[in-house]
């Protein structure tokens, strides 16, 4: 069984919640070794770009066969580097299992992003919400919670699937401290208050509760996604196997989070006016400007004024004001402040307090 990320590492770190996900634009694929050199590369590039487009857009249902075919035709020109090696594994060929070669492909970020924007699809950057996964499974009439201290095949497979989507997931310890706050009955019943209370210990951005059962020979995977300032999102998938059902749940979770955070190219970018209090020196100013510029939905950033400790920016957004707020909430560098109705164009003004904390 593959090693599950131990969430207690989060407790020992000073992370600002969100996680920088690496290798969004890389993919390792296996293809039949008996293919001719060019055919092997074409197959590998096509499989790899499918994985990358899924991970970067977060929107599997929008990746139509026409869009993927168009990407396959261009993929070779987007390759930054690739490597090939022999492996002991086999892949399914036309006549059964065949020897395989493993191809590691990295694409140019700019090429992939431009293609997605040109197709009207979102681009979800590397700054992604950390996700705590509470998992409970019913088997032979009993229910059991699984976590870092009590791993399971189902939890390991869920983590493997999350990696394919670029979802930074973590498992709770499920120790005596967790069980004192959240027992199996509360988790099975998706009691929000108990789940959120137990999750406070881990300080992740998002919580995903998952319960697995069987009904008439099929696997049923129910899940509940809990995000700040949003109602709980419930999902239910029934499939022939647990693996298939969990894959479908991850597809849906990825799409929900992409909707919340990913950039979208607009014909007329949204304009936003941001005021930040508590910026007392050049170092803080530089840190703030670099941070705001790094937010994926920020297309353009212009400093408009500095008065005392208050800094004001004009912004153009590749996305909505709500997506900007969601992205800022992934870091503790800025704390939201109320906006006075007396502020100029208050409907397009956001105020923050600079804290100097978090990732910057």
C-alpha positions, -999 to +999 in steps of 0.1 A: +000+000+000+014+034-010+023+059+017-004+084+026+006+120+034+008+124+072-013+155+080+005+161+113+032+177+091+007+205+086+005+211+123+043+215+126+045+239+097+036+276+093+019+271+060-006+297+049-032+270+041-029+269+003-004+245-013+018+252-043+012+221-065+042+212-086+043+194-119+009+206-132+023+207-167+041+173-166+028+138-170+043+103-170+026+079-193+032+043-205+028+033-241+034+001-261+071-005-267+066-020-301+055+013-317+078+030-341+097+060-327+075+087-340+042+068-334+054+061-298+060+098-292+028+109-308+009+085-286+028+096-255+023+133-262-014+128-268-019+108-235+002+133-216-016+164-228-050+148-220-038+144-184-023+180-182-054+196-197-076+178-171-053+189-143-049+225-153-085+232-163-101+211-136-131+208-159-133+173-174-168+177-188-157+207-209-128+188-225-148+176-256-134+151-281-130+180-306-109+200-281-087+170-272-082+162-309-071+198-316-047+195-286-033+163-299-024+179-332-005+207-315+010+188-285+044+180-300+050+218-304+043+224-268+068+199-254+095+215-233+113+182-226+107+145-226+125+113-216+119+076-224+128+046-203+121+008-203+098-005-175+088-039-164+051-031-165+029-040-194+001-020-212-029-033-230-023-035-267-044-046-297-036-083-290-034-082-252-007-072-227+024-058-243+058-046-231+058-009-223+080+022-224+075+050-199+076+086-213+079+116-190+066+147-207+067+183-196+048+210-216+054+247-218+030+264-193+024+293-217+013+271-246-011+250-225-026+281-208-031+299-241-048+269-257-072+265-228-081+302-228-085+301-266-110+273-261-129+293-235-117+271-207-104+280-173-068+279-161-063+268-125-029+278-112-005+260-088-018+278-057-045+254-046-066+248-015-054+222+009-081+194+014-086+173+045-102+140+037-123+122+063-131+087+050-154+060+065-163+027+050-191+002+057-183-034+053-200-065+066-224-044+087-197-024+105-183+010+099-147+021+102-129+055+099-096+056+081-067+081+082-030+085+085-028+062+115-053+037+100-047+037+062-068+016+038-068+006+002-097+030-006-080+059+010-047+052-008-065+050-041-083+082-034-050+099-028-035+085-060-065+098-079-063+132-063-026+135-074-037+131-110-060+161-106-035+182-088-056+182-056-034+185-025-051+161-001-043+152+035-055+125+059-063+132+095-046+111+122-080+096+134-064+092+168-081+096+203-082+133+199-101+132+166-124+105+179-133+125+210-147+152+187-159+131+157-171+095+161-181+072+133-218+078+136-213+116+132-190+111+102-214+086+086-243+110+091-223+139+076-228+160+107-213+193+095-207+209+130-188+178+143-168+174+111-157+210+111-149+210+148-126+180+143-111+196+112-100+228+131-070+209+144-056+206+109-062+241+095-068+231+059-088+253+035-114+227+025-128+195+041-140+165+021-160+138+040-164+105+022-185+075+030-183+042+011-209+014+011-224-013-011-259-015-025-272-044-046-237-053-056-226-019-066-203+006-048-219+038-035-196+067-027-212+097-010-192+128-002-197+163+013-174+192+004-172+219+030-156+252+020-155+286+038-184+309+032-203+283+011-230+258+017-221+222+019-219+205-015-232+169-016-223+143-042-234+107-046-219+083-072-229+047-077-207+025-099-196-011-104-165-006-083-152+016-056-124+028-078-147+039-105-170+057-081-142+075-064-127+086-097-161+102-105-162+119-071-128+134-077-137+146-111-167+164-096-147+178-067-120+191-090-147+208-112-163+225-081-129+239-069-119+250-104-152+270-106-142+286-073-106+295-080-096+292-117-089+321-141-111+327-171-103+350-200-130+376-204-137+398-234-139+427-209-118+420-178-134+429-145-120+460-128-114+461-091-102+487-066-083+472-036-072+491-005-048+476+020-041+491+055-011+485+076+016+486+049+043+503+070+075+500+050+091+492+017+096+455+026+059+451+033+050+470+002+072+448-020+059+417-004+023+428-009+028+438-045+045+405-054+018+385-037-011+403-055+007+399-088+010+362-082-027+356-078-039+337-109-070+358-116-051+391-115-044+401-151-030+436-144-020+454-112-013+491-109-004+510-078-026+540-076-017+557-043+002+554-010-011+575+019+004+568+053+000+530+058-027+526+033-019+514-002-044+514-031-043+493-063-063+492-095-067+457-109-080+440-140-092+404-134-093+373-154-123+362-135-148+375-110-144+395-079-155+365-059-127+344-074-102+370-063-116+370-028-115+332-027-079+332-038-069+358-012-086+337+015-061+309+008-034+329+024-032+347+057-012+377+044-044+398+041-074+399+064-107+412+050-121+445+062-156+459+058-161+485+031-180+517+039-209+526+016-193+561+015-163+548-004-161+558-040-177+532-062-181+510-031-195+481-052-160+476-068-139+483-037-123+457-014-105+464+018-078+444+036-055+446+066-019+436+059-009+410+085+026+401+072+018+365+078+014+335+054+032+327+022+045+357+004 
